[in-house]
Amino acid sequence: MTSGLDQVRRGLRARQHGPRSARRELTLALLLGAAGAGLIFLASRQGWAEVRTIPPKPLPASRVTVSGAALVPYAEALVVAGLATLAAVLASRGLLRRITGALLAVLGATLAASAFTVSGAGAISAANSNIGPATAGAGSVMDGSGTVASAVPNVAGAASHVTFNAASWQALVVAGAIAMIGAGLLIAWRADRMAVMSSRYDSPAGAGKRPEPTAAGAAGAADSASIWEALTRGDDPTSAAVRAADR
């Protein structure tokens, strides 16, 4: 009798914890992916290189700080795509959710590789392009009028030297990308076990195709209610006498 009661309790406990575990897995995947995207966005806004140009005298030297967003201009677009993919995870299920998770992992891998595509020529080109505040950072030199000298002077005989200080920011990008890859793989692996949106968000056409509840399903619900009532009273729900009394 005790063994039967323990089995019933374990079954009810598993039924309770099932949806809770599915929600936890989905929340973990979404937070992991969002945190990774946030790290990459933060790192890409920092200064990754410094372009110093020394023109012939008496012209002043120029120093321009180039951000990661200017060196890898498509990185921010990939971050936005990753966040959109996370939003799509909430609205998808089954095979479509697996594909969405795989896409998130691919975006993360692409961002990790992009951190190492920077070059001196790219830094000089970005500095010359003068792409707003994302290109010229706080390390740029003032030109004497209170404005930032944010472009490399186009003077014959001027020599430009590039100094990279992006190692720590590249590591942060890789860490964020690994988080996105992990979130994508988790979603692709556990797609069928993760929580999905409530049925009230389904289309009316889909809702009309749902099968009507059967007598067996109604009886199963009644049995579950009887078990809960018996446990509340401290009775053994596996006892035939208790089941007969509940009926």
Secondary structure, DSSP 8 states (H G I E B T S, - for coil): -HHHHHHHHHHHHHHHHHHHHHHHHHHHHHHHHHHHHHHHHHHHTSEEEEEEEE-STTS--EEEEEEHHHHSTTHHHHHHHHHHHHHHHHT--HHHHHHHHHHHHHHHHHHHHHTT---HHHHHHHHHHT-HHHHS-TT--B-SSSSB--S----TT-EEEEEE--HHHHHHHHHHHHHHHHHHHHHHHSTTTS----GGGS-HHHHHTS----HHHHHHHHHHHHHHHHHHHT--TT-HHHHHHH-
